[in-house]
Amino acid sequence: MANIENATALISIFGKWPSFHDAEVLRAVLDRSGPEGPSVETMIHVFEMTSEIDSKSGLYAVKNRMLVTLRFTEISLQQIQGFNEPECFVLA
């Protein structure tokens, strides 16, 4: 976590670093022109699942919904898969 700027902001909300397991990538911006070399900036809808059932939807209730922006620098991408498939978007 020492290399992640503002990691404490997420940790203070979730009580730990979120897993991003069920998170949805809403936006990814590839930039080859930055002073730190190639980068990817992502906007991710992250939330915490609970074991409670929402009475209106009948689905598991979630808490701490938020949009998180992560910026990765000095990257080297070989491929992008599943771009418009929320369950399998992969930057590799």
N, C-alpha and C positions, 0 to 999 in steps of 0.2 A: 504494500500500500504506500510505501514511502515515495514511489515514483509516480503516484497518481495524484495530480493536483485536485484539491477540494474533496478528496475521498471521505474526509470526516463529515462532510455535509450529508452524504448518503448514509453513512454509518449511523449518524445521529438520528435519522428518520427510521431506518430499518432495524437498528440495534446491532447490525453486522453488515458486511459487504453483501449486497444482494446477489443471488445466483444468476439472474437474467435468464433462467431456464425457460419460462413461459413468456418472456418479454417479446415484444414485436418491434422490429426495426421499421420505422416509419420513413426515414430519410437517410441516405448516405451520399455524401459529397466527396468526390475524388478530386484532389488538387495536386498537380505536379509542379506548381509555380512557387510554392512557399519557401521562405528562407531556411526552413528546417528540412527541406527535401520533400519528397512525396508524402501526402497525408490523406487520411480518411476521417471525415467528421460525420458521426452518426447521431440521429435523434431516435431514442428508444423509449417506447411506452413500457415502463416497468411498474410492477405492483407486487404485493405480497398476498399469496393465497391463504385462506383460513379453512378451518374444518367446518365452519358454520354454513348452513344453507340459506340463501337469500329467499325470503318468503314470497317475493314478487316473481322472480325469474325461475326459482327452483334450482339454480346453479350455486356452486360454491361462492361464498362471498369473498370479496377481495378488499384489501385496505392499502393505504399508502400509495394510491395511484399517482403517477407523475411522469412527466417527460424528462428524460435525462439526455444530455448531450455529451458524447464521448468523442475525443479527438485523438487519433493515433498518428504519430509522426514517424518519419524515417521508415516507411513501409515499402514492401515489395510485393505487389499482387500478381498472382499467376492467372487467376480466373475468378469470375463471379458467377454463382449458381443460384437458381430459384428466385430471381429478382422480384417477381410479383407474387411469390408464394410465401406468405408470412411464416408458415411452419418450417420452411427449409432454406431461408436466405443465408448464403454462406459467402464470405470473402475469404479466399485462400491464396 
